[in-house]
Amino acid sequence: MAIRSISIARRRSSCFLPLSDTKGDLEKIRDPNTQRDKRSAAPRPKKDVSPLMGAVLTEQSRPPPVAALLTPLLEQLSPKVYVAFWRQLSFTSAEIYQELFELKGKGKMPGSRSLNSLDDDEDDAAVDVKKAARCNELARKAIKHYGIFLESYQPDGTTAEKVEKDHASTYLIGKLNRARLRTKMRGLPADDNIEEHKMALKEYEEILQYGDRNPEVVDADVNMSMELKLCAEMVGLLPTKLARLAKRRSR
């Protein structure tokens, strides 16, 4: 039985601000020697260049991926001092890696969210090895940074009993995305694939348990009712897929 494709809109809690609003925190860790007064910078005259040289200059001046700029900050910041900024950086980095995973694997536009059918599996034998390896690398980076974000609420790795109401949506979406990514990697060894699916199933169950403990998550200001229904469907379907994967492994 196939689970219908339902889009999950990106939502942020009120503690998540645009990175431009975190200027104060960035100023504390920025090297003052790297700052320049943009007002004093005179515009440079344009030079005539060949199309080929223009392409080379464009490629050389292209900025690195945003995630590559954000993730090193996590190694320099203290999660106890910059709690809100730490959470924002880790969650944003995870989202970027997830969007890159979606674009690389399925060609989806950034920002789209959907849970595809479990029966919509690709034939691992037909998967491009290099493409699968790159997609899996991006998925693991997203999983890692969702984990960093979630551990800021519960350092021992377990699900938090309760988080602040205005953080609940982002917290649960982080768990949901991490579970989803675990089941989307391709070309894994059979044992690794089964283990990832088991961890995804456990994550979906933990989300439902959180909803049972905190029924207010379905209220209008949190509005996680659709996501909880999706988790319930996944909890019902994943055991069947795990049995199919185990049978395939034994062949």
N, C-alpha and C positions, 0 to 999 in steps of 0.2 A: 504494500500500500504506500503510495507516494504522499509525502507531506507537501501541501501546497506552498508555492513561493509567495512569501509575504515580506514586503519591504519593512525594514526597521529604520526609522528616521533617526539621525544623530541628534542626541539631546545631551546637554551639559547641565550640571547642577550650578547653583548660583555661586559656588566657590570657584568655578572655572571661569577665568577672565581671559579676554584676548591677550596674547603675549605682549602687545603694546602697552597694556595696562599694568604690566609688572616691571616697569622701568626702574622703580625704586630698588627692587631686589637685584636687577641686573647691574645697576650702578655700583652695588657693593662688591661685586666680584669681577667687574670689568677692569682691565688694565688701563689706568688713566693715560699711559703713554700712547695708546692706540686711538684715542679720541681726537677728532679734528673738528674745527669750526667750519661747517659746510658753507656758511655765509661768505667766508673769505676765499672759497675755492672758485677761481675764475674758470669759465667754460673753456674747454679745449677746442681749438679749431679742427674742423673735420679734414681728414686727409683722403685723397683719392687712392683707393686700393683696388686690386684686382678682385674679381668674385671669389677666386680660390683663396687668396690671402684673407679676404673678408670672412670667409667661412672658418678659416683657421683661427682668426682672432676672436670670432664669436664663440667658438668651442672653448678656447682657452679662458675666456672671460666668464664663461657660464658658471654660476655659483654651484657649490656642492649641494646635495640633497639636504632638505631642512632637517631631517632626522639626524644626519651626520653632524649637524651643528648643535642640536639640542642634547643628544645623548651624552657627550663628554661632560656636560654640566652636572649630570647626576653623580659623576665620580668626584666632583669638587664640592658639591653642596652637602650640608648636613641635613638629613631628613628630619632631625629633631628641632632644628632652628628654623628652617624654611619649609615647614610642613606643607602649606598650601601650594607653594611654588614647586616643590618636589612632586606633589601629586599631579599638578598640571603638566609638568614636563614629561613625566613617565606616561601619563594617559595620552597626551598629544603624540609622543613618539610612537606609542603602540598603534594609535589610529593611522599614522602616516605609513608605518610598515604594513598594516593591514590593507590600506588602500593600494599600496604598491603591489602587494600580493594579488589583490583582485584584478588590477590592471594587467599584471604580467600573466596571470593564469586564465582570466576570462575576458579581459578587455572591457571591464566595467568602468564606468565613470567614477572618479573619486567622490566619496560621500554616499554612494549607494550601499544599502544594507539589505541582504536577503538571506533566508535560510532555504537552500535548495533541497529538492527531494533526496532522501537517502537512497532511493532506488536509481538516482541519476548518476551513479558512480561511473567514472571513466575506467576503461580497461587499462590496468596498469601496464600491460605488455605493450600497449599502443602509445604510451606516454613518452614524449620526447625527454630523454634522460637529462640533458642539460637544462631544459626549461623546468622540469620537475625539481631538479636540485636547487635552482635559483628560487623557485616559488617556495619550496620547503624552507630555505634559508630565511626568506622574508617572513614566513609564517612563524618560525621559531623566534625571530627577533620581536615580532608583535606579541607572541605569547610571553616572552621574557619580560617585556615592559609592562604588559598588563599585570603580570605577577608582581613587579616592583610596586606598581600603583596599589594593588590589593593588599600587599603586605604592610603598607603604611597604615592600614586600619587594624590589621591583625598580624603582628610580626611572626607568630608561630606557624603561619600558613593555613590555619583553619578559617572557616567562614565566621565573620563577625556576628555576634548575637544580634546586634543592632547598631546602625550608624545614624548620624544625624539625618533628619528627614530630608533636608535639602541636598544631602549627599547620596541618598539611597538610590536614585535613578542611575547616576553615573557609576556607582559601585556595582550595581547589578548588571548594567550593560557591559562593564568590564569583564565580569565573570561569564556572561553570555557570549561575548565575542571570543574570549579565550577558549571556551568549550567548543564553539563552532570551528575555530581554526584547527583544533586538534583533529577533527574528523575530515578536514579538507586537504591534508597533505597527501601527496601521491608518490608511488614507487617505493614506499617504505618496506623493510623486511616484515614478514608476517607477524612476528612477535611484537615488534615495535608498533605496528599498525593497531594490533589488538590492544596493546597497553594504552595507546593514545585514546582509543575509543572508550576504554574503561574509565580513564580519567575524565573524559568529556561527560560520560554518563553520571559520574559522581558529582561533577560540577552542576549539571542540570538539576540533579536531586537536591543539592545544597541550595540552589536558588529557590526551588519550591518550598523547601523547609524554612528558608528565610521568610518567604511570603506567608507561610502558616504562622510563624512567630510574630510577624509584624503585618497584620492585615491592612494597615493604613497605606501600604504600597500601591494598592489599587485605587486610592483616592485620586481626585482630579489633579491635585498639585504634584503627585508623583507619577500616577498614570502608567503603571507597569502591568496592567491587566493583560494586554495582548502578549507581552513577552512571557508572562507566566503561563499562558495557554500554550505558547510555542514550546516552552520547556516541558510541559506536561506531555505534549505530543512526542517530543524527542525521547523522553524517558520511556514512553510506550514503545517506540520504534527501535531504539538503539540495541536492546537485548537481541532482537531478531537479527540485526546486522552483525552483532558480535558472534552469534551462532553461525552465521554464514561465513564470516571470516575464519572462524575456528575450523569449520568443515573444509574450507579451501586450503588451510594450512596443512591439514592432515593428509591431503592427497599426495 
